[in-house]
Amino acid sequence: IISKTAFSQISIHQDKKIDQYLTQKKTKTLMGYRVQICFDPEKSTVEEVRNRFVSSYPKIDTYMNFEAPNFNLLVGDFRTLIEAEKIQEKILGEFTISIIKKEIIHLPRVD
């Protein structure tokens, strides 16, 4: 039995922009806007507001974070300022505050 083994090496040269594009595509976040509708040092108060918001707007995601000394409740994943302003106008008067903040957001829902 005679066996021959051949080894070869392949080099791929590609533009750096391709790697940058692929890295961008992998991320599921981007710069956008959220509307802050509540802040309070008591987490239970913020959770109550969150529950009220979710019952009225179940398709809009909510996010709670802590920035000493307050818990903040932000809503939505809006790509444009106009989208954030529309929801801000819609909820005006329902909640204590409505402040549009520029943040890193998740890709918006498609439903």
N, C-alpha and C positions, 0 to 999 in steps of 0.2 A: 504494500500500500504506500503510495507516494502522496504526500500532502504539501500543497504550496499555500502559504498565507501571505496575503499582500496587505500592507498598511498604507493608508493615505490620510492626509490631513486636509481639511477644508477650512478656509478662512472666509468669514463674512465681514465685509466692510459696509457699514451703513451710516447714514447721516445721523447726527446726534438728535436732530429734531424728531426722529422716529421714536427714540427712547422717551423723550419728553412727552410726546403725544400719547404713547402707551401708558405712561405713568399717570397722566391726567385722566385717561379713560378708566383706570382702575379705581380712582378715588370716587367716592360717592358723596362728596361734599363740594361746595363751591361758595363763593361770596354771595350773599343775598340779604334779605331783611326778615325780621321777626317783629311782632308787636308785643310790647310788655304791657300786661293788663293788671298786674298786681305785684306789690312787694310788701313784706311784713316780717318782723322778727319771729313770729309764731308760724311754724310749718303747718300746723293744723288749719290756720286761717287761709293760707295759700292753697292748701289742698281742697278746702271748701269751694274756693273760687274756681279752681281747676275743674271740679266736678260739675259746677254750674255751667261752665263754658262748654265742657264736653257734651253735656246733655243738650245744649242748644246748637252746637256746631261739631257733630261727631266726626266729620271728615277732615277737620283741621287738627294737626298734631300739636301737642303741648309739651313744654320743656320747663322743668323747675331746676334752678341752680342756686347755689348759696354764695353770696358775696357779703362778707361780714359787714354789718350785723344782720342782714336781711336775706330772706328767701325771695327769689324773683320768679315770676311766672311769665314765660314768653310763649307766644302762639304763632304757628304757621312756619312755612318754609317758602318764602316768596322770592322769586328771582329778580323782580323789578320793584322799584319804589311804588309804582302805580298800583301793583297788586296789593302791596301792604297798605297803601292808603285806602283802597276799596274796603278791605276788612276793617280798618280803623274807623271808617265812616259808618260801616254797618253796625259795629258794636258800641258806637259812641253813646254814652249815657247808661249803658248796661253795667259797666265796670268802673271802678274808682279812677283808673288812669288808662291811657292808651298812648304809649310812646313807641315810635318806630325806631328800631335799632338795627344798624348794619352789623351782620354777624356771619360766621361760617354756618351754612345751612346744609341740610341733607337734600338730596334730589327730591323735588316735590312729588307727591303722590299723583298717580294717573287716574284714580277713580273719581 
